[in-house]
């Protein structure tokens, strides 16, 4: 017992280094029995919701999991199908509508790409993803075409465009690209650059070069004062912003000026925004400015919570503006495109 106490004392100190990575789920949680969620999957769900700024919605996700699992033929909650069920449950809850977006992997289960399920899948969902095609009834791996040469060529093209130095024997780099796509490209691009990654636990980040410059900046309060013109509900105001101790004076509206002749509408003006339902990264943009789309058409593919999800047009019309590009990181509710 004394030896165990010594070990415990040691790990108490070690644990402090990793405290920020710990979740709030500790001890016995009876919800696990209801949702049939393994402990590892539960902590992963917590991390996913934290990344989406929705930690307060864990209870809703746990209630949704049994329903999603039933729709997918009661797949076992082990890797990878536990991740598929969990992520689709999160998407259903955050989007406010069940199966408004279906991840690529969820569609794969419904198509039979992961093999036969223990029970029949939801026929309505299956018909939606099959879109008139037949489900897979043979060994799914028999339908996979060889991809190694194609992936190798793709990575070499990307390496030339992005000025990425690949390893002399690039098989490992190709596998990284095949498995992790945009995340893998970002890793290869910054390999050898420790500043691009999180510092090791317990180490302090290096002092930024801007700190001395900031300290040496003149302390003149006048230099810190800036003027802005803002518009609130159609009324313009002149606003002066200064140091925190400055007095606040009454702001008066700017006198209205005669309206100028209407200019051509800027891209996105007066249109319908397509907003990000999830935080993640853009894998592909499927449309261009000027393209005509119908409501429900896929317009881009994003990677969120380790799953690929299509984002679809929420209205019919012409693409007026695209605010993102392939490889960009996006935040929840960020404007991605405008349809006019």
Residue pairs with C-beta under 8 A, 6 or more apart in sequence:
17 201
17 202
18 201
23 43
23 46
23 47
24 46
24 55
25 42
25 43
25 46
29 42
31 37
31 59
31 62
32 38
32 39
32 42
34 62
34 66
35 62
35 63
35 65
35 66
36 65
36 66
36 69
36 77
37 45
37 62
37 65
37 77
37 82
37 86
38 77
38 78
38 82
41 77
41 82
41 83
41 86
44 83
44 86
45 58
45 61
45 62
45 86
45 90
46 55
46 58
48 86
48 87
48 90
48 305
49 55
49 57
49 58
49 61
49 90
51 279
51 305
52 90
52 94
52 278
52 279
52 304
52 305
52 332
53 279
53 332
54 90
54 93
54 94
54 332
57 93
57 94
60 93
61 86
61 89
61 90
61 93
64 89
64 92
64 93
64 98
65 85
65 86
65 89
67 98
68 85
68 88
68 89
68 92
69 75
69 77
69 85
70 119
70 122
71 121
71 122
71 125
72 81
72 84
72 85
72 88
72 106
72 109
72 110
72 117
72 121
72 122
73 109
73 117
73 118
73 119
73 120
73 121
74 117
74 118
74 119
75 81
75 84
75 85
75 109
75 114
75 117
75 118
76 82
76 118
77 85
80 105
80 114
81 109
81 114
83 105
83 306
83 307
84 103
84 105
84 106
84 109
84 307
87 103
87 105
87 106
87 304
87 305
87 306
87 307
88 99
88 102
88 103
88 106
88 307
90 305
91 100
91 101
91 102
91 103
91 277
91 278
91 304
91 309
92 98
92 99
92 100
94 277
94 278
94 332
95 101
95 277
99 125
99 128
100 277
101 277
101 309
101 310
101 311
101 312
102 110
102 125
102 128
102 129
102 309
102 310
103 307
103 308
103 309
104 301
104 307
104 308
104 309
104 310
105 307
105 308
106 307
107 129
108 114
109 117
109 121
110 121
110 122
110 125
110 126
110 129
110 130
110 135
111 126
111 129
111 130
111 133
111 135
111 136
112 135
112 136
112 137
112 140
113 136
113 140
114 140
115 139
115 140
126 135
136 143
147 178
148 174
151 174
151 177
151 178
152 170
152 174
154 177
155 166
155 170
155 173
155 174
155 177
156 166
156 170
158 164
158 177
158 185
159 165
159 166
159 188
162 185
162 189
164 185
164 188
164 189
165 191
166 173
166 188
167 173
173 188
176 184
176 187
176 188
177 184
177 185
177 188
178 184
180 187
181 283
181 303
182 281
182 282
182 283
182 303
182 326
182 327
183 281
183 303
185 327
186 327
190 196
190 197
195 206
199 205
221 242
221 243
221 246
224 242
224 243
225 240
225 241
225 242
225 243
225 246
226 240
226 241
226 242
227 238
227 239
227 240
227 241
228 238
228 239
228 240
228 241
229 236
229 237
229 238
229 239
229 254
230 236
230 237
230 239
231 237
235 253
236 253
236 254
237 251
237 252
237 253
237 254
238 251
238 252
238 254
239 251
240 249
265 340
266 321
267 289
267 320
267 321
267 338
268 320
268 321
268 323
268 338
268 340
269 320
270 340
271 317
271 320
271 321
271 338
271 339
271 340
272 314
272 315
272 317
272 338
272 339
272 340
273 335
273 336
273 337
273 338
274 299
274 311
274 313
274 314
274 335
274 336
274 337
274 338
274 339
275 333
275 334
275 335
275 336
276 302
276 311
276 330
276 331
276 332
276 333
276 334
276 336
277 309
277 311
277 332
278 302
278 304
278 305
278 309
278 332
279 304
279 329
279 330
279 331
279 332
280 302
280 303
280 304
280 305
280 309
280 329
280 330
281 302
281 303
281 304
281 327
281 328
281 329
281 330
282 300
282 301
282 302
282 324
282 325
282 326
282 327
282 328
282 329
282 330
283 300
283 301
283 302
283 303
283 308
283 326
284 300
284 301
284 326
285 299
285 300
285 322
285 324
285 325
285 326
286 298
286 299
286 300
286 301
287 293
287 299
287 300
287 319
287 322
287 337
288 319
288 322
289 319
289 320
289 321
289 322
290 318
290 319
291 318
291 319
292 317
292 318
292 319
293 299
293 313
293 316
293 317
293 318
293 319
293 339
294 313
294 316
295 312
295 313
295 314
295 315
295 316
296 312
296 313
297 312
297 313
298 310
298 311
298 312
298 313
299 311
299 312
299 313
299 319
299 336
299 337
300 310
300 311
300 324
300 336
300 337
301 308
301 309
301 310
301 311
302 308
302 309
302 311
302 330
303 309
311 336
313 339
314 339
315 339
316 339
317 339
317 340
318 339
318 340
319 337
319 338
319 339
319 340
320 338
320 339
320 340
321 337
321 338
322 336
322 337
323 334
323 335
323 336
323 337
323 338
324 330
324 334
324 336
324 337
330 336
